[in-house]
Amino acid sequence: HAGNQALAAAFESAEAVAVNETKVVGDYKVTLMGLVSGEGLSRVEALEGGVAQDKTYAVLAYARTDAAAIEEDVPDLTVSPLVEGYAPWQLNAWTLDGGACTFAQEGVLYYLFECDNVEPFADHTVYLAVYPGTHIPPSAELFGFDEGTGAITAKADVALFTLPLDESKA
């Protein structure tokens, strides 16, 4: 629906990982539907002189907990990858060149998130965090970080989806 045939094909390939896990954040049920990583999946690459960009893409679906339809309004939520061993305010959607595309269909908002490929971190626990606020970088108010162990914890109304990455790709 977003008009990217190469990415659509990648999500239908054996390389795509279906997750289909739902968590509640505020007034929304957020489902991480799946993810895929690789090069040549973005139309932007052709515009940048053919330089291959290795990216990770995740598809999320937002539905209101009160079952009211979402027509076009993008929920006031932020999406960011986080990697255990790295402070959330140091490695996140902003440092990994994150971006998004959204569309509403049949009362559900679909959120296509992209960032630099997170597979190089697959030997760590990698999360996709969803939390209240629009384009709010991760902070110590939202996340706990244990400098000794590298563990990341949610302090507030935050969903932490653990990404099922292939550790051999680290």
Stockholm file with secondary structure:
# STOCKHOLM 1.0

chainA/1-170         HAGNQALAAAFESAEAVAVNETKVVGDYKVTLMGLVSGEGLSRVEALEGGVAQDKTYAVLAYARTDAAAIEEDVPDLTVSPLVEGYAPWQLNAWTLDGGACTFAQEGVLYYLFECDNVEPFADHTVYLAVYPGTHIPPSAELFGFDEGTGAITAKADVALFTLPLDESKA
#=GR chainA/1-170 SS CCSCHHHHHHHTSTTCEEEEEEEEETTEEEEEEEEEEESSCCTHHHHTTTCCCCEEEEEEEEEETTCCCCCSCCCSEEEEEEETTSCTTTSSTTTTTCEEEEEEETTEEEEEEEEECCGGGTTSCEEEEEEESSSCCCCTTTEEECTTTCCEEECSSCEEEECCCCGGGC
#=GC SS_cons         CCSCHHHHHHHTSTTCEEEEEEEEETTEEEEEEEEEEESSCCTHHHHTTTCCCCEEEEEEEEEETTCCCCCSCCCSEEEEEEETTSCTTTSSTTTTTCEEEEEEETTEEEEEEEEECCGGGTTSCEEEEEEESSSCCCCTTTEEECTTTCCEEECSSCEEEECCCCGGGC
//
